[in-house]
Amino acid sequence: MNDNNNLFRLHWIIFLKPILVLLIPLIITYLGFFNLAALCIFMVVCAVLLVAELVNYSFTWMRIKNNSVTLQTGFVVQQTIEIPFKKIESVDIRQTLLGTVLNYGDIIIVGSGGSRNFMNCVANPITCRRYIEQYLHAA
């Protein structure tokens, strides 16, 4: 299998929160309650949230290799977990109704001994699980 297809990232839905925060001052301004200080504060908060989510998006990924699954999160405090296939008991997916429609969800990899490794808001979670199961059955 092509290794580029085995890299899974977060879904674009994580950028929705900063965009919604940006809409609040725009709606308030539209309704006629214009306050320059409040507008500036909301814009700064929105920019900080957007940069935080962009960093989160850039440094969070899951890679499925021939013998293991690697999860990486974090920028300042980076955490990398490598789970060998022989230690994986199951792969669970949690999707809300919106997640099913927009094709994102949470992936939970249950390892031997009951350990659980989570990755939230993954794009194409069913494809991700399918890749893991293909490698598990091939091993």
OpenMM code with the backbone's topology and positions (N, CA, C; nanometers):
from openmm import Vec3, app, unit

residues = "MET ASN ASP ASN ASN ASN LEU PHE ARG LEU HIS TRP ILE ILE PHE LEU LYS PRO ILE LEU VAL LEU LEU ILE PRO LEU ILE ILE THR TYR LEU GLY PHE PHE ASN LEU ALA ALA LEU CYS ILE PHE MET VAL VAL CYS ALA VAL LEU LEU VAL ALA GLU LEU VAL ASN TYR SER PHE THR TRP MET ARG ILE LYS ASN ASN SER VAL THR LEU GLN THR GLY PHE VAL VAL GLN GLN THR ILE GLU ILE PRO PHE LYS LYS ILE GLU SER VAL ASP ILE ARG GLN THR LEU LEU GLY THR VAL LEU ASN TYR GLY ASP ILE ILE ILE VAL GLY SER GLY GLY SER ARG ASN PHE MET ASN CYS VAL ALA ASN PRO ILE THR CYS ARG ARG TYR ILE GLU GLN TYR LEU HIS ALA ALA".split()
positions = [
    Vec3(0.0831, -0.1193, 0.0000),
    Vec3(0.0000, 0.0000, 0.0000),
    Vec3(0.0869, 0.1249, 0.0000),
    Vec3(0.0373, 0.2287, -0.0607),
    Vec3(0.1097, 0.3548, -0.0700),
    Vec3(0.1161, 0.4215, 0.0671),
    Vec3(0.2356, 0.4587, 0.1107),
    Vec3(0.2530, 0.5158, 0.2441),
    Vec3(0.1857, 0.6520, 0.2586),
    Vec3(0.1700, 0.7282, 0.1484),
    Vec3(0.1029, 0.8579, 0.1557),
    Vec3(-0.0444, 0.8424, 0.1895),
    Vec3(-0.1058, 0.7323, 0.1463),
    Vec3(-0.2462, 0.7086, 0.1778),
    Vec3(-0.2652, 0.6680, 0.3227),
    Vec3(-0.1591, 0.6340, 0.3915),
    Vec3(-0.1679, 0.5864, 0.5279),
    Vec3(-0.1449, 0.6955, 0.6308),
    Vec3(-0.1421, 0.8203, 0.5884),
    Vec3(-0.1273, 0.9332, 0.6791),
    Vec3(-0.2642, 0.9975, 0.6978),
    Vec3(-0.3092, 1.0044, 0.8217),
    Vec3(-0.4401, 1.0616, 0.8506),
    Vec3(-0.4233, 1.1836, 0.9388),
    Vec3(-0.4942, 1.2895, 0.9031),
    Vec3(-0.4855, 1.4171, 0.9742),
    Vec3(-0.6213, 1.4530, 1.0329),
    Vec3(-0.6235, 1.5640, 1.1044),
    Vec3(-0.7475, 1.6141, 1.1604),
    Vec3(-0.8374, 1.6691, 1.0501),
    Vec3(-0.9647, 1.6779, 1.0788),
    Vec3(-1.0643, 1.7294, 0.9839),
    Vec3(-1.0696, 1.8821, 0.9928),
    Vec3(-1.1127, 1.9456, 0.8847),
    Vec3(-1.1204, 2.0920, 0.8820),
    Vec3(-1.2221, 2.1465, 0.9818),
    Vec3(-1.3078, 2.0643, 1.0371),
    Vec3(-1.4119, 2.1093, 1.1302),
    Vec3(-1.3517, 2.1763, 1.2541),
    Vec3(-1.2258, 2.1461, 1.2849),
    Vec3(-1.1635, 2.2073, 1.4040),
    Vec3(-1.1487, 2.3586, 1.3887),
    Vec3(-1.1546, 2.4083, 1.2661),
    Vec3(-1.1429, 2.5524, 1.2426),
    Vec3(-1.2771, 2.6240, 1.2566),
    Vec3(-1.3833, 2.5491, 1.2820),
    Vec3(-1.5166, 2.6082, 1.2909),
    Vec3(-1.5325, 2.6965, 1.4149),
    Vec3(-1.4729, 2.6582, 1.5276),
    Vec3(-1.4858, 2.7353, 1.6509),
    Vec3(-1.4306, 2.8774, 1.6366),
    Vec3(-1.3084, 2.8965, 1.5835),
    Vec3(-1.2603, 3.0341, 1.5660),
    Vec3(-1.3463, 3.1153, 1.4690),
    Vec3(-1.3991, 3.0488, 1.3689),
    Vec3(-1.4847, 3.1197, 1.2731),
    Vec3(-1.6137, 3.1633, 1.3406),
    Vec3(-1.6714, 3.0778, 1.4250),
    Vec3(-1.7930, 3.1153, 1.4976),
    Vec3(-1.7671, 3.2283, 1.5958),
    Vec3(-1.6483, 3.2272, 1.6607),
    Vec3(-1.6128, 3.3369, 1.7504),
    Vec3(-1.6023, 3.4673, 1.6722),
    Vec3(-1.5534, 3.4605, 1.5496),
    Vec3(-1.5429, 3.5795, 1.4651),
    Vec3(-1.6812, 3.6330, 1.4268),
    Vec3(-1.7787, 3.5444, 1.4121),
    Vec3(-1.9131, 3.5881, 1.3733),
    Vec3(-1.9836, 3.6689, 1.4819),
    Vec3(-1.9503, 3.6455, 1.6087),
    Vec3(-2.0168, 3.7166, 1.7185),
    Vec3(-2.0009, 3.8683, 1.7064),
    Vec3(-1.8776, 3.9226, 1.6935),
    Vec3(-1.8684, 4.0695, 1.6812),
    Vec3(-1.9281, 4.1215, 1.5509),
    Vec3(-1.9225, 4.0408, 1.4464),
    Vec3(-1.9819, 4.0862, 1.3212),
    Vec3(-2.1336, 4.0972, 1.3331),
    Vec3(-2.1959, 4.0048, 1.4019),
    Vec3(-2.3410, 4.0106, 1.4239),
    Vec3(-2.3762, 4.1268, 1.5145),
    Vec3(-2.2965, 4.1459, 1.6199),
    Vec3(-2.3211, 4.2581, 1.7113),
    Vec3(-2.3070, 4.3910, 1.6373),
    Vec3(-2.2070, 4.4019, 1.5524),
    Vec3(-2.1886, 4.5239, 1.4730),
    Vec3(-2.3049, 4.5438, 1.3764),
    Vec3(-2.3512, 4.4357, 1.3153),
    Vec3(-2.4632, 4.4423, 1.2212),
    Vec3(-2.5907, 4.4877, 1.2911),
    Vec3(-2.6095, 4.4454, 1.4158),
    Vec3(-2.7289, 4.4839, 1.4910),
    Vec3(-2.7221, 4.6278, 1.5425),
    Vec3(-2.6092, 4.6932, 1.5235),
    Vec3(-2.5987, 4.8336, 1.5603),
    Vec3(-2.5321, 4.8595, 1.6938),
    Vec3(-2.4864, 4.7577, 1.7611),
    Vec3(-2.4201, 4.7758, 1.8899),
    Vec3(-2.2693, 4.7767, 1.8679),
    Vec3(-2.2233, 4.8758, 1.7969),
    Vec3(-2.0820, 4.8827, 1.7597),
    Vec3(-1.9995, 4.9316, 1.8774),
    Vec3(-1.8992, 4.8561, 1.9111),
    Vec3(-1.8045, 4.8930, 2.0155),
    Vec3(-1.6668, 4.8505, 1.9654),
    Vec3(-1.5843, 4.9479, 1.9337),
    Vec3(-1.4537, 4.9200, 1.8743),
    Vec3(-1.3656, 4.8353, 1.9651),
    Vec3(-1.3677, 4.8613, 2.0947),
    Vec3(-1.2844, 4.7841, 2.1881),
    Vec3(-1.3268, 4.6371, 2.1906),
    Vec3(-1.4579, 4.6127, 2.1969),
    Vec3(-1.5083, 4.4748, 2.1990),
    Vec3(-1.4767, 4.4052, 2.0674),
    Vec3(-1.4901, 4.4763, 1.9578),
    Vec3(-1.4595, 4.4196, 1.8265),
    Vec3(-1.3113, 4.3804, 1.8186),
    Vec3(-1.2241, 4.4648, 1.8667),
    Vec3(-1.0800, 4.4343, 1.8651),
    Vec3(-1.0478, 4.3145, 1.9543),
    Vec3(-1.1110, 4.3073, 2.0714),
    Vec3(-1.0865, 4.1951, 2.1621),
    Vec3(-1.1310, 4.0633, 2.0975),
    Vec3(-1.2485, 4.0638, 2.0381),
    Vec3(-1.2965, 3.9428, 1.9717),
    Vec3(-1.2060, 3.9034, 1.8549),
    Vec3(-1.1574, 4.0004, 1.7810),
    Vec3(-1.0685, 3.9700, 1.6683),
    Vec3(-0.9376, 3.9083, 1.7172),
    Vec3(-0.8835, 3.9599, 1.8267),
    Vec3(-0.7598, 3.9039, 1.8825),
    Vec3(-0.7847, 3.7618, 1.9330),
    Vec3(-0.8960, 3.7412, 2.0037),
    Vec3(-0.9300, 3.6072, 2.0532),
    Vec3(-0.9459, 3.5113, 1.9366),
    Vec3(-1.0134, 3.5562, 1.8325),
    Vec3(-1.0330, 3.4721, 1.7137),
    Vec3(-0.8993, 3.4377, 1.6489),
    Vec3(-0.8104, 3.5335, 1.6381),
    Vec3(-0.6794, 3.5085, 1.5772),
    Vec3(-0.5988, 3.4087, 1.6601),
    Vec3(-0.6034, 3.4218, 1.7926),
    Vec3(-0.5312, 3.3287, 1.8800),
    Vec3(-0.5888, 3.1880, 1.8664),
    Vec3(-0.7223, 3.1765, 1.8670),
    Vec3(-0.7854, 3.0446, 1.8505),
    Vec3(-0.7516, 2.9834, 1.7149),
    Vec3(-0.7518, 3.0643, 1.6126),
    Vec3(-0.7219, 3.0147, 1.4783),
    Vec3(-0.5774, 2.9656, 1.4674),
    Vec3(-0.4840, 3.0403, 1.5236),
    Vec3(-0.3440, 2.9985, 1.5218),
    Vec3(-0.3253, 2.8705, 1.6042),
    Vec3(-0.3926, 2.8623, 1.7193),
    Vec3(-0.3828, 2.7416, 1.8025),
    Vec3(-0.4346, 2.6190, 1.7269),
    Vec3(-0.5463, 2.6339, 1.6578),
    Vec3(-0.6005, 2.5209, 1.5818),
    Vec3(-0.5129, 2.4874, 1.4611),
    Vec3(-0.4531, 2.5869, 1.4013),
    Vec3(-0.3629, 2.5625, 1.2884),
    Vec3(-0.2390, 2.4851, 1.3340),
    Vec3(-0.1844, 2.5213, 1.4494),
    Vec3(-0.0706, 2.4479, 1.5055),
    Vec3(-0.1141, 2.3058, 1.5404),
    Vec3(-0.2311, 2.2917, 1.6015),
    Vec3(-0.2844, 2.1599, 1.6349),
    Vec3(-0.3004, 2.0749, 1.5087),
    Vec3(-0.3550, 2.1334, 1.4044),
    Vec3(-0.3750, 2.0629, 1.2776),
    Vec3(-0.2410, 2.0213, 1.2163),
    Vec3(-0.1434, 2.1092, 1.2216),
    Vec3(-0.0141, 2.0829, 1.1582),
    Vec3(0.0675, 1.9757, 1.2296),
    Vec3(0.0532, 1.9645, 1.3613),
    Vec3(0.1384, 1.8749, 1.4374),
    Vec3(0.0658, 1.7521, 1.4921),
    Vec3(-0.0561, 1.7253, 1.4462),
    Vec3(-0.1296, 1.6075, 1.4899),
    Vec3(-0.1579, 1.5202, 1.3697),
    Vec3(-0.1142, 1.3940, 1.3774),
    Vec3(-0.1369, 1.3014, 1.2668),
    Vec3(-0.1285, 1.1571, 1.3140),
    Vec3(-0.1763, 1.0683, 1.2292),
    Vec3(-0.1680, 0.9245, 1.2529),
    Vec3(-0.1146, 0.8604, 1.1260),
    Vec3(-0.0125, 0.7766, 1.1403),
    Vec3(0.0453, 0.7067, 1.0256),
    Vec3(0.0353, 0.5568, 1.0495),
    Vec3(-0.0113, 0.4871, 0.9474),
    Vec3(-0.0227, 0.3423, 0.9540),
    Vec3(0.0885, 0.2837, 0.8692),
    Vec3(0.1758, 0.2071, 0.9340),
    Vec3(0.2886, 0.1452, 0.8658),
    Vec3(0.2651, -0.0052, 0.8552),
    Vec3(0.3642, -0.0784, 0.8051),
    Vec3(0.3507, -0.2224, 0.7865),
    Vec3(0.3356, -0.2996, 0.9170),
    Vec3(0.3928, -0.2475, 1.0263),
    Vec3(0.3906, -0.3238, 1.1503),
    Vec3(0.3377, -0.2474, 1.2708),
    Vec3(0.2984, -0.1196, 1.2517),
    Vec3(0.2528, -0.0417, 1.3667),
    Vec3(0.1706, 0.0793, 1.3226),
    Vec3(0.1057, 0.1389, 1.4222),
    Vec3(0.0332, 0.2646, 1.4047),
    Vec3(0.1038, 0.3678, 1.4913),
    Vec3(0.1342, 0.4838, 1.4343),
    Vec3(0.1999, 0.5910, 1.5080),
    Vec3(0.1040, 0.7086, 1.5216),
    Vec3(0.0843, 0.7539, 1.6446),
    Vec3(0.0030, 0.8726, 1.6733),
    Vec3(0.0955, 0.9819, 1.7228),
    Vec3(0.0827, 1.1018, 1.6668),
    Vec3(0.1649, 1.2142, 1.7130),
    Vec3(0.0764, 1.3333, 1.7395),
    Vec3(0.0973, 1.3970, 1.8532),
    Vec3(0.0256, 1.5191, 1.8891),
    Vec3(0.1233, 1.6157, 1.9544),
    Vec3(0.0875, 1.7416, 1.9516),
    Vec3(0.1622, 1.8408, 2.0274),
    Vec3(0.2667, 1.9167, 1.9495),
    Vec3(0.2905, 2.0394, 1.9961),
    Vec3(0.3925, 2.1266, 1.9385),
    Vec3(0.4966, 2.1581, 2.0454),
    Vec3(0.4543, 2.2183, 2.1539),
    Vec3(0.5462, 2.2511, 2.2620),
    Vec3(0.5825, 2.1237, 2.3384),
    Vec3(0.4802, 2.0471, 2.3768),
    Vec3(0.4992, 1.9173, 2.4406),
    Vec3(0.4525, 1.8133, 2.3401),
    Vec3(0.5468, 1.7514, 2.2746),
    Vec3(0.5146, 1.6569, 2.1684),
    Vec3(0.5029, 1.5165, 2.2267),
    Vec3(0.3970, 1.4473, 2.1858),
    Vec3(0.3762, 1.3102, 2.2308),
    Vec3(0.3632, 1.2207, 2.1082),
    Vec3(0.4458, 1.1187, 2.1011),
    Vec3(0.4405, 1.0216, 1.9927),
    Vec3(0.4204, 0.8846, 2.0533),
    Vec3(0.3182, 0.8147, 2.0059),
    Vec3(0.2874, 0.6807, 2.0541),
    Vec3(0.2925, 0.5863, 1.9353),
    Vec3(0.3716, 0.4822, 1.9464),
    Vec3(0.3777, 0.3807, 1.8415),
    Vec3(0.3180, 0.2527, 1.8981),
    Vec3(0.2146, 0.2022, 1.8300),
    Vec3(0.1438, 0.0834, 1.8753),
    Vec3(0.1676, -0.0288, 1.7746),
    Vec3(0.2393, -0.1337, 1.8148),
    Vec3(0.2594, -0.2462, 1.7235),
    Vec3(0.1253, -0.3169, 1.6962),
    Vec3(0.1090, -0.3691, 1.5763),
    Vec3(-0.0159, -0.4357, 1.5407),
    Vec3(-0.0468, -0.5537, 1.6319),
    Vec3(0.0562, -0.6227, 1.6784),
    Vec3(0.0323, -0.7389, 1.7645),
    Vec3(-0.0254, -0.6978, 1.8998),
    Vec3(-0.0177, -0.5682, 1.9347),
    Vec3(-0.0728, -0.5187, 2.0610),
    Vec3(-0.2130, -0.4588, 2.0454),
    Vec3(-0.2626, -0.4471, 1.9229),
    Vec3(-0.3939, -0.3857, 1.8987),
    Vec3(-0.5022, -0.4921, 1.9102),
    Vec3(-0.6000, -0.4661, 1.9987),
    Vec3(-0.7130, -0.5567, 2.0136),
    Vec3(-0.8319, -0.5133, 1.9289),
    Vec3(-0.8590, -0.3823, 1.9240),
    Vec3(-0.9707, -0.3339, 1.8421),
    Vec3(-0.9501, -0.1868, 1.8072),
    Vec3(-1.0229, -0.1446, 1.7049),
    Vec3(-1.0224, -0.0044, 1.6620),
    Vec3(-1.1674, 0.0417, 1.6609),
    Vec3(-1.1999, 0.1375, 1.7457),
    Vec3(-1.3367, 0.1875, 1.7569),
    Vec3(-1.3448, 0.3264, 1.6956),
    Vec3(-1.4617, 0.3569, 1.6405),
    Vec3(-1.4876, 0.4890, 1.5822),
    Vec3(-1.6114, 0.5461, 1.6493),
    Vec3(-1.6041, 0.6717, 1.6890),
    Vec3(-1.7198, 0.7439, 1.7444),
    Vec3(-1.7477, 0.8604, 1.6507),
    Vec3(-1.8709, 0.8651, 1.5986),
    Vec3(-1.9096, 0.9739, 1.5095),
    Vec3(-2.0453, 1.0278, 1.5527),
    Vec3(-2.0573, 1.1589, 1.5549),
    Vec3(-2.1863, 1.2223, 1.5741),
    Vec3(-2.2587, 1.2218, 1.4392),
    Vec3(-2.3812, 1.2693, 1.4387),
    Vec3(-2.4550, 1.2792, 1.3123),
    Vec3(-2.3822, 1.3727, 1.2160),
    Vec3(-2.3358, 1.4878, 1.2673),
    Vec3(-2.2593, 1.5808, 1.1844),
    Vec3(-2.1289, 1.5175, 1.1364),
    Vec3(-2.0646, 1.4404, 1.2226),
    Vec3(-1.9420, 1.3710, 1.1854),
    Vec3(-1.9651, 1.2701, 1.0737),
    Vec3(-2.0783, 1.2017, 1.0769),
    Vec3(-2.1109, 1.1065, 0.9715),
    Vec3(-2.1334, 1.1783, 0.8393),
    Vec3(-2.2030, 1.2903, 0.8441),
    Vec3(-2.2313, 1.3671, 0.7218),
    Vec3(-2.1040, 1.4268, 0.6644),
    Vec3(-2.0177, 1.4837, 0.7497),
    Vec3(-1.8966, 1.5518, 0.7034),
    Vec3(-1.7726, 1.4616, 0.7018),
    Vec3(-1.7900, 1.3344, 0.7384),
    Vec3(-1.6849, 1.2334, 0.7309),
    Vec3(-1.5672, 1.2628, 0.8252),
    Vec3(-1.5979, 1.2789, 0.9548),
    Vec3(-1.4931, 1.2881, 1.0564),
    Vec3(-1.5417, 1.2191, 1.1826),
    Vec3(-1.4486, 1.1840, 1.2692),
    Vec3(-1.4859, 1.1186, 1.3940),
    Vec3(-1.3645, 1.0941, 1.4811),
    Vec3(-1.3914, 1.0355, 1.5963),
    Vec3(-1.2865, 1.0020, 1.6915),
    Vec3(-1.2474, 0.8560, 1.6721),
    Vec3(-1.1178, 0.8293, 1.6755),
    Vec3(-1.0685, 0.6931, 1.6636),
    Vec3(-1.0083, 0.6533, 1.7975),
    Vec3(-1.0498, 0.5367, 1.8461),
    Vec3(-0.9979, 0.4830, 1.9711),
    Vec3(-0.9318, 0.3494, 1.9394),
    Vec3(-0.8024, 0.3405, 1.9628),
    Vec3(-0.7293, 0.2157, 1.9419),
    Vec3(-0.7127, 0.1506, 2.0790),
    Vec3(-0.7759, 0.0340, 2.0952),
    Vec3(-0.7692, -0.0395, 2.2214),
    Vec3(-0.6561, -0.1404, 2.2101),
    Vec3(-0.5599, -0.1265, 2.2988),
    Vec3(-0.4443, -0.2151, 2.2975),
    Vec3(-0.4569, -0.3260, 2.4004),
    Vec3(-0.3604, -0.4140, 2.3996),
    Vec3(-0.3607, -0.5231, 2.4966),
    Vec3(-0.3517, -0.4652, 2.6373),
    Vec3(-0.4222, -0.5285, 2.7288),
    Vec3(-0.4267, -0.4778, 2.8657),
    Vec3(-0.5298, -0.3690, 2.8840),
    Vec3(-0.6072, -0.3388, 2.7810),
    Vec3(-0.7133, -0.2390, 2.7924),
    Vec3(-0.6690, -0.0959, 2.7731),
    Vec3(-0.5454, -0.0729, 2.7311),
    Vec3(-0.5003, 0.0650, 2.7087),
    Vec3(-0.5765, 0.1249, 2.5915),
    Vec3(-0.6093, 0.2523, 2.6035),
    Vec3(-0.6853, 0.3216, 2.4991),
    Vec3(-0.6068, 0.4434, 2.4524),
    Vec3(-0.5938, 0.4551, 2.3206),
    Vec3(-0.5276, 0.5705, 2.2606),
    Vec3(-0.6292, 0.6393, 2.1701),
    Vec3(-0.6511, 0.7682, 2.1965),
    Vec3(-0.7534, 0.8448, 2.1267),
    Vec3(-0.6912, 0.9405, 2.0266),
    Vec3(-0.7655, 0.9653, 1.9202),
    Vec3(-0.7350, 1.0759, 1.8303),
    Vec3(-0.8696, 1.1337, 1.7889),
    Vec3(-0.8927, 1.2598, 1.8236),
    Vec3(-1.0217, 1.3236, 1.8002),
    Vec3(-1.0264, 1.3972, 1.6679),
    Vec3(-1.1450, 1.4038, 1.6090),
    Vec3(-1.1729, 1.4801, 1.4857),
    Vec3(-1.0853, 1.4374, 1.3680),
    Vec3(-1.0699, 1.3093, 1.3477),
    Vec3(-0.9898, 1.2577, 1.2367),
    Vec3(-1.0746, 1.2587, 1.1095),
    Vec3(-1.0160, 1.3054, 1.0005),
    Vec3(-1.0827, 1.2986, 0.8706),
    Vec3(-1.0781, 1.1542, 0.8215),
    Vec3(-1.1850, 1.1086, 0.7592),
    Vec3(-1.1964, 0.9734, 0.7021),
    Vec3(-1.1685, 0.8626, 0.8035),
    Vec3(-1.2408, 0.8588, 0.9158),
    Vec3(-1.2092, 0.7588, 1.0182),
    Vec3(-1.2380, 0.6150, 0.9734),
    Vec3(-1.3370, 0.5956, 0.8892),
    Vec3(-1.3697, 0.4595, 0.8445),
    Vec3(-1.2593, 0.4066, 0.7537),
    Vec3(-1.2055, 0.4921, 0.6681),
    Vec3(-1.0935, 0.4518, 0.5832),
    Vec3(-0.9721, 0.4195, 0.6693),
    Vec3(-0.9500, 0.4985, 0.7716),
    Vec3(-0.8380, 0.4746, 0.8631),
    Vec3(-0.8518, 0.3382, 0.9288),
    Vec3(-0.9711, 0.3082, 0.9807),
    Vec3(-0.9921, 0.1778, 1.0444),
    Vec3(-0.9746, 0.0649, 0.9435),
    Vec3(-1.0208, 0.0855, 0.8208),
    Vec3(-1.0073, -0.0164, 0.7168),
    Vec3(-0.8599, -0.0472, 0.6886),
    Vec3(-0.7763, 0.0571, 0.6812),
    Vec3(-0.6321, 0.0361, 0.6610),
    Vec3(-0.5720, -0.0443, 0.7762),
    Vec3(-0.6059, -0.0073, 0.8992),
    Vec3(-0.5523, -0.0779, 1.0149),
    Vec3(-0.5958, -0.2245, 1.0110),
    Vec3(-0.7228, -0.2490, 0.9801),
    Vec3(-0.7718, -0.3871, 0.9758),
    Vec3(-0.7060, -0.4664, 0.8631),
    Vec3(-0.6794, -0.4032, 0.7502),
    Vec3(-0.6098, -0.4724, 0.6407),
    Vec3(-0.4706, -0.5149, 0.6841),
    Vec3(-0.4001, -0.4256, 0.7504),
    Vec3(-0.2659, -0.4598, 0.7980),
    Vec3(-0.2715, -0.5661, 0.9072),
    Vec3(-0.3726, -0.5577, 0.9949),
    Vec3(-0.3863, -0.6566, 1.1017),
    Vec3(-0.4099, -0.7963, 1.0448),
    Vec3(-0.4950, -0.8067, 0.9432),
    Vec3(-0.5247, -0.9376, 0.8840),
    Vec3(-0.4082, -0.9893, 0.8011),
    Vec3(-0.3279, -0.8985, 0.7456),
    Vec3(-0.2124, -0.9401, 0.6667),
    Vec3(-0.0973, -0.9901, 0.7548),
    Vec3(-0.0937, -0.9395, 0.8775),
    Vec3(0.0184, -0.9752, 0.9681),
    Vec3(0.0038, -1.1145, 1.0252),
] * unit.nanometer
topology = app.Topology()
chain = topology.addChain("A")
for resn in residues:
    res = topology.addResidue(resn, chain)
    for name in ("N", "CA", "C"):
        topology.addAtom(name, app.Element.getBySymbol(name[0]), res)
